[in-house]
Amino acid sequence: MRQKQVLHVKEITLLGLLVAMEVILTRFFAIENSFVRISFAFLPLMLMGHLFGPWVAGLGGVVGDILGMLIFPKAMFFPGFTLNAFLIPFIYGMILYRKDFTLKRIVISQLVIMGTISLCLTPIWLNILFKIPIVELLPVRFLKEGILFPINVCVSYGLFNKTSLVTVMALSK
């Protein structure tokens, strides 16, 4: 029999803070144009997956996407990007939930997200929205992911491994 995950007030508050961090990092601290966005919004999404598991983290990603769209609209709403917002923390949750942030797990999670979301789904959504052929979008997407992959891995491993300052501070409370 499956146990239901019950969230207590402290956990709901933490989830809300992570959602708020994701919205702020996506809407204010991102470099973007019509087809590419570069940000560190993956960090709170990764923590959501690690702390709350795939389903709750996915829901948190959707809430962050919808809140960001309602409060700080930059373009029209498109459900494909909301699906991406669910899948990214869901994937982190599948790989990292209640597990140590090892380099191997971080690399795998980044590769899965890069392969499924950034290089497959996002070009499809952009093609649907703007009628740009996918083959024209892929070189830019590959370049972006090729540059960001090592940065994302280094930043997330540096912040979340067992000996990092963030982890030591969290465990000391």
Phi, psi and omega in degrees: 000139183275135176275138175279141177274119179256126179262130177268172184304316181298319180289320177296320178297315178298317178299317178298320177295319179293321176298315179298318177300318180297316179298314181295315180294326180284317188272331186245328185246047180231148172258125183208158167228199184295335189240347184222136174232131177242120180204174175257024180294345178293337183295308176294330177293321178296317178295321177302312180298318181294318186274326190244353180087172189295316187288313179293319178297317177300317177297319176299321177297319178294315179301316178298319179296313182292316177299315179300321179291321181286318185277318183231068183293135177240339180204181180286156179290137175221123185296337178298319179288332174291323174299316175303317181296332174282314189292324183299303178292333176299314179296316176302318179296320179297325185265326190248354186301120179056032178235158177293150176278078176276158179301320180299313180295321179295316179298315180299314181298318179294321179294318180296314180294318179299314183290317184274315187271300189291323185259346179247296187290312183301315176299326177296314180296318179294325176294317178296316184287314190247359179060029176272128180303138182301323181296336176279334179278328188299317180302319179294319180295317179297318179298312179302311182293324177297325178281316186282333183305305180295327178294312180299318180296312181296316181295312182292320178292320179297324181277324193247000179287170188301331184261005182286158180299319180300315181293316180299317179295320181293321181285337183282352182269000000 
